[in-house]
Amino acid sequence: MKGSLAAFDTLDGRQAAALLRDGVLDDFLIDPPEGVIRPGSVFRAKAGRQMKGQGGVMLETPEGRLFLRGAKGIAPGQSLLVQTTTFAEAGKAAPATQKIVFKGRYGLATPGAPGLNISRAIRDEERRADLADLVSSIELPEDMGLIVRSRATEAADEAVLSDISETLALALSVLSERSDGPTECLMEGPGAEETAYREWSAPDSTDAEAGSFARHGVLEMIDGLRRPEIGLESGARLFVEATRALVAVDVNTGADTSPAAGLKTNIAAARALPRALRMRGLGGQIVIDFAPMPKRDRIRVEQQLRAALKSDPIETNFVGWTPLGHAELQRKRERLPLSESLK
């Protein structure tokens, strides 16, 4: 099947969304299991004990503990509004921040950071000026900022205004709650359907009828994600395996032993890696053992990897090369690992 398709269905009793491009699974989202705190959730939390060795404070909420890093001047028992930033690592509290952001499809509302900004990713100066004029008609509350997202570039003006107005209304509704009082979840982070709407470009077609995953072969594709092996061209292989400390990636040229095999396979692996990580919901420290290649070829592989990561929606930083020749990445834990989402 050519083109893009967004399929919406339930899996393990939870809402899920799959994006297919030319018949290949390009993204997969599923609501986390019950009891898992979603990133983006806003809480009225109560400060607990200071964790001096970790430079933060533990927070109590109705749904579990959070960890606020860099907290200063917060007394035990104090109430405050915070937002979770990522999923919690196994055995740890979910990270939180006091810098709350309300995210829509076309705009971000930023309480405490006033001003109007257009995403730097929008390079068309004429469109930047048009968007600035468009949103200048919106009356922002005092101490509230607005960032127009890059996906507004191709959107209709009416859609941009409607989405930003809804986002601002949600922000004001949540922020109108008193920061003091009993602990409470004031806004739950987005689920699979909302995230798909907010982050995916408009697909060529949509299937939201029951059984859509079975009809389009999504279930078989998800089963394939449970295996660490990803096939590359010419019989080469990419292996992605999560350990407790990090995600280990191994690149294998397969049967090709020609002098150019290492570079060719490593470039293919660099292009395929962001999707492989995204599909499996993996983040944190990533260590890549590329196939053997001359040291002078590292720059070409690094350029391909940086380009692939730039188009990936999850923030990932290329850290560098280790003395042993491994490449290191640091990737935001924006998603729950597939192994924890589908047990």
C-alpha positions as CSV (number, residue, x, y, z in Angstrom):
1,M,0.0,0.0,0.0
2,K,1.4,3.4,-1.0
3,G,1.0,6.5,1.0
4,S,0.5,7.0,4.7
5,L,-2.2,5.5,6.9
6,A,-3.1,6.1,10.5
7,A,-4.8,3.2,12.2
8,F,-6.5,3.5,15.6
9,D,-7.5,0.4,17.6
10,T,-7.4,-1.1,21.1
11,L,-4.6,-3.4,22.2
12,D,-4.6,-5.2,25.6
13,G,-7.7,-3.1,26.4
14,R,-5.8,0.2,25.8
15,Q,-6.0,2.8,23.1
16,A,-3.3,2.5,20.5
17,A,-2.3,4.2,17.2
18,A,-0.1,3.0,14.3
19,L,1.3,5.0,11.5
20,L,2.1,3.1,8.3
21,R,4.1,4.6,5.4
22,D,4.0,2.6,2.2
23,G,2.8,-0.4,4.1
24,V,5.7,-0.2,6.7
25,L,5.1,0.6,10.4
26,D,6.7,4.0,11.0
27,D,5.4,4.8,14.4
28,F,3.4,3.1,17.2
29,L,1.8,4.6,20.3
30,I,-0.2,2.9,23.1
31,D,-1.6,4.2,26.3
32,P,0.6,3.1,29.3
33,P,-0.7,0.4,31.7
34,E,-2.8,1.5,34.6
35,G,-0.8,3.1,37.4
36,V,2.0,4.5,35.2
37,I,2.3,8.2,35.3
38,R,2.2,9.8,31.8
39,P,4.7,12.5,30.8
40,G,3.0,15.9,30.6
41,S,0.7,15.3,33.6
42,V,0.2,18.3,35.8
43,F,0.0,17.7,39.6
44,R,-0.6,19.7,42.7
45,A,2.1,17.9,44.7
46,K,3.4,18.1,48.2
47,A,7.1,18.3,48.9
48,G,8.7,15.5,50.9
49,R,12.2,14.9,52.0
50,Q,15.2,16.6,50.3
51,M,17.5,14.2,48.4
52,K,20.7,16.2,49.0
53,G,23.0,13.7,47.3
54,Q,20.8,13.9,44.2
55,G,20.2,17.6,44.3
56,G,16.4,17.5,44.4
57,V,13.3,16.8,46.4
58,M,10.8,13.9,46.4
59,L,7.2,14.9,45.8
60,E,4.0,13.1,46.9
61,T,1.0,12.8,44.5
62,P,-2.1,10.6,44.5
63,E,-0.6,8.5,41.7
64,G,2.9,8.0,43.2
65,R,6.1,9.8,43.9
66,L,7.8,12.3,41.6
67,F,11.3,13.7,41.7
68,L,12.0,17.5,41.3
69,R,15.6,18.1,40.5
70,G,17.4,21.3,41.4
71,A,14.7,22.3,43.9
72,K,15.8,25.1,46.2
73,G,13.9,26.8,49.0
74,I,11.2,24.2,49.1
75,A,10.1,23.2,52.6
76,P,8.8,19.8,53.5
77,G,5.0,19.7,53.2
78,Q,4.9,22.7,50.8
79,S,2.4,22.4,48.0
80,L,3.4,23.3,44.4
81,L,2.3,22.7,40.8
82,V,4.6,20.5,38.7
83,Q,4.5,18.6,35.4
84,T,6.1,15.2,34.7
85,T,8.7,15.3,31.9
86,T,9.4,11.7,31.1
87,F,8.4,8.2,32.1
88,A,10.0,6.9,35.3
89,E,12.9,4.5,35.1
90,A,12.4,1.1,36.8
91,G,12.4,1.5,40.5
92,K,12.6,5.3,40.4
93,A,10.2,8.3,40.7
94,A,9.0,10.1,37.6
95,P,11.0,13.3,36.9
96,A,9.1,16.5,37.2
97,T,9.6,20.2,36.6
98,Q,8.0,23.5,37.8
99,K,8.3,24.9,34.2
100,I,4.9,23.8,33.0
101,V,4.2,23.7,29.2
102,F,0.8,23.1,27.5
103,K,1.3,21.6,24.1
104,G,-1.1,21.7,21.2
105,R,-0.8,20.6,17.6
106,Y,0.3,24.1,16.4
107,G,1.3,25.9,19.5
108,L,2.8,25.8,23.0
109,A,1.5,27.8,25.9
110,T,4.4,28.7,28.3
111,P,3.3,30.0,31.7
112,G,6.0,32.1,33.4
113,A,7.8,32.6,30.1
114,P,6.0,35.5,28.4
115,G,6.5,36.5,24.8
116,L,5.5,35.4,21.3
117,N,8.0,33.2,19.4
118,I,7.8,31.4,16.0
119,S,9.7,28.1,15.8
120,R,13.2,28.5,14.3
121,A,12.5,25.4,12.2
122,I,10.2,27.6,10.0
123,R,12.7,29.0,7.5
124,D,10.2,30.7,5.2
125,E,10.4,34.3,6.3
126,E,7.1,35.2,4.6
127,R,5.3,32.4,6.4
128,R,7.0,33.4,9.7
129,A,5.7,37.0,9.2
130,D,2.2,35.7,8.3
131,L,2.1,33.5,11.4
132,A,3.3,36.3,13.7
133,D,0.6,38.6,12.3
134,L,-2.0,35.8,12.7
135,V,-1.4,35.1,16.4
136,S,-0.8,38.7,17.3
137,S,-4.5,39.0,17.4
138,I,-4.6,36.6,20.4
139,E,-4.7,38.3,23.7
140,L,-2.2,36.5,25.9
141,P,-2.8,36.6,29.7
142,E,-0.1,38.3,31.7
143,D,3.0,36.2,32.3
144,M,1.9,33.7,29.5
145,G,4.0,33.0,26.5
146,L,3.2,31.4,23.1
147,I,5.4,29.4,20.7
148,V,4.1,28.6,17.3
149,R,5.2,25.1,16.3
150,S,6.8,24.3,13.0
151,R,3.9,22.1,11.9
152,A,1.8,25.3,11.6
153,T,3.7,26.1,8.4
154,E,1.4,24.1,6.2
155,A,-1.8,24.5,8.3
156,A,-4.8,26.6,7.5
157,D,-4.9,29.8,9.5
158,E,-8.3,28.9,11.0
159,A,-6.9,25.6,12.2
160,V,-3.9,27.3,13.8
161,L,-6.0,29.9,15.6
162,S,-8.5,27.3,16.8
163,D,-5.8,24.9,18.2
164,I,-3.9,27.7,19.9
165,S,-7.1,29.1,21.5
166,E,-8.0,25.7,22.8
167,T,-4.5,25.2,24.2
168,L,-4.5,28.6,26.0
169,A,-8.0,27.8,27.4
170,L,-6.7,24.5,28.8
171,A,-3.7,26.3,30.3
172,L,-5.8,28.9,32.0
173,S,-8.2,26.3,33.3
174,V,-5.5,24.2,34.9
175,L,-3.5,27.2,36.3
176,S,-6.7,28.6,37.9
177,E,-6.4,25.8,40.4
178,R,-4.8,26.8,43.7
179,S,-1.3,25.6,44.2
180,D,-2.0,24.9,47.9
181,G,-4.5,22.2,49.0
182,P,-4.6,18.4,48.8
183,T,-2.5,16.6,46.2
184,E,-4.3,16.1,43.0
185,C,-3.8,15.3,39.3
186,L,-5.0,18.5,37.5
187,M,-4.3,17.3,34.0
188,E,-3.3,13.8,32.7
189,G,-0.6,13.6,30.1
190,P,-1.7,12.8,26.5
191,G,-2.6,9.3,25.5
192,A,-1.9,7.5,22.2
193,E,-4.7,9.1,20.2
194,E,-4.0,12.7,21.4
195,T,-0.3,12.3,20.8
196,A,-0.9,10.9,17.3
197,Y,-3.1,13.9,16.4
198,R,-0.7,16.3,17.9
199,E,2.6,14.9,16.5
200,W,1.8,13.1,13.2
201,S,1.5,14.9,9.9
202,A,-1.9,14.5,8.3
203,P,-2.0,10.9,6.9
204,D,-3.4,10.2,3.4
205,S,-6.0,8.0,5.0
206,T,-7.3,6.9,8.4
207,D,-8.9,3.7,9.8
208,A,-10.4,4.0,13.2
209,E,-12.8,1.1,12.9
210,A,-12.5,-1.9,15.3
211,G,-10.1,-4.4,13.9
212,S,-8.0,-1.9,11.9
213,F,-4.7,-3.3,13.3
214,A,-5.6,-6.8,12.0
215,R,-6.8,-5.5,8.7
216,H,-3.5,-3.7,7.9
217,G,-1.1,-6.2,9.4
218,V,-0.1,-4.1,12.3
219,L,-0.3,-6.9,14.9
220,E,2.3,-8.9,13.0
221,M,4.6,-5.8,12.7
222,I,4.3,-5.2,16.4
223,D,5.3,-8.8,17.1
224,G,8.4,-8.2,14.9
225,L,9.4,-5.3,17.2
226,R,9.8,-7.8,20.1
227,R,12.8,-9.2,18.4
228,P,16.2,-7.3,18.7
229,E,17.2,-8.0,15.1
230,I,16.5,-5.6,12.2
231,G,17.4,-6.6,8.7
232,L,19.4,-4.2,6.5
233,E,20.3,-4.4,2.8
234,S,22.6,-7.1,1.5
235,G,22.0,-9.3,4.5
236,A,23.4,-7.0,7.1
237,R,21.9,-6.8,10.5
238,L,21.2,-4.3,13.3
239,F,20.6,-5.6,16.8
240,V,19.0,-3.3,19.4
241,E,18.9,-4.7,23.0
242,A,18.0,-2.9,26.2
243,T,19.9,-3.6,29.4
244,R,19.3,-2.2,32.8
245,A,22.0,0.5,32.4
246,L,21.8,1.3,28.7
247,V,20.7,0.3,25.2
248,A,23.3,-1.7,23.3
249,V,23.3,-1.5,19.5
250,D,25.4,-3.9,17.4
251,V,25.9,-3.6,13.6
252,N,26.8,-6.7,11.6
253,T,27.7,-6.8,7.9
254,G,26.6,-10.3,7.5
255,A,28.1,-12.3,4.7
256,D,29.5,-9.2,3.0
257,T,33.3,-9.1,3.7
258,S,34.3,-6.6,1.0
259,P,36.4,-3.6,2.0
260,A,33.5,-1.3,1.6
261,A,31.1,-3.4,3.6
262,G,31.7,-1.7,6.9
263,L,31.0,1.8,5.8
264,K,28.0,0.8,3.6
265,T,26.4,-1.2,6.4
266,N,27.1,1.5,9.0
267,I,25.4,4.2,6.9
268,A,22.4,2.0,6.5
269,A,22.3,1.3,10.2
270,A,22.6,5.0,11.0
271,R,19.6,5.7,8.9
272,A,17.5,2.9,10.4
273,L,18.4,3.4,14.0
274,P,16.1,6.3,15.0
275,R,13.1,4.3,13.8
276,A,14.2,1.2,15.5
277,L,14.5,3.1,18.8
278,R,11.3,4.9,18.3
279,M,9.3,1.7,17.6
280,R,10.6,0.1,20.7
281,G,10.2,3.1,22.9
282,L,13.8,3.1,24.0
283,G,15.7,6.0,25.4
284,G,18.4,6.9,27.9
285,Q,22.1,6.1,27.1
286,I,22.6,4.4,23.7
287,V,25.9,2.8,22.9
288,I,26.5,1.7,19.2
289,D,29.1,-0.8,18.2
290,F,29.4,-0.1,14.5
291,A,30.9,-2.6,12.0
292,P,34.6,-2.3,11.6
293,M,35.6,0.6,9.3
294,P,38.6,3.0,8.9
295,K,38.6,5.8,11.5
296,R,38.5,8.4,8.7
297,D,35.0,7.1,7.7
298,R,33.5,7.9,11.1
299,I,32.6,11.4,10.0
300,R,30.5,10.2,7.2
301,V,28.6,7.8,9.5
302,E,28.2,10.5,12.1
303,Q,26.7,12.9,9.5
304,Q,24.2,10.3,8.4
305,L,23.2,9.5,12.0
306,R,22.8,13.2,12.9
307,A,20.6,13.8,9.8
308,A,18.4,10.8,10.7
309,L,18.1,11.9,14.3
310,K,17.2,15.5,13.2
311,S,14.0,14.2,11.5
312,D,13.1,12.0,14.5
313,P,10.5,13.5,16.8
314,I,12.2,12.4,20.0
315,E,15.1,14.6,21.3
316,T,18.4,12.7,20.9
317,N,21.9,14.1,21.3
318,F,25.0,12.6,19.6
319,V,27.5,12.6,22.5
320,G,30.6,11.4,20.6
321,W,33.0,8.5,20.0
322,T,34.5,6.4,22.8
323,P,38.2,5.4,22.9
324,L,37.0,1.9,21.8
325,G,35.3,3.3,18.8
326,H,31.7,3.1,20.0
327,A,29.3,5.9,19.3
328,E,27.2,7.3,22.2
329,L,23.8,8.9,22.1
330,Q,21.6,10.4,24.9
331,R,17.9,10.0,24.1
332,K,14.9,11.4,26.0
333,R,12.8,8.8,27.7
334,E,9.7,10.1,26.1
335,R,8.0,6.7,25.7
336,L,7.6,3.6,27.7
337,P,9.7,0.7,26.4
338,L,7.6,-1.7,24.3
339,S,8.6,-4.5,26.7
340,E,6.8,-2.7,29.5
341,S,3.9,-1.5,27.4
342,L,3.1,-4.9,26.0
343,K,3.9,-7.6,28.6
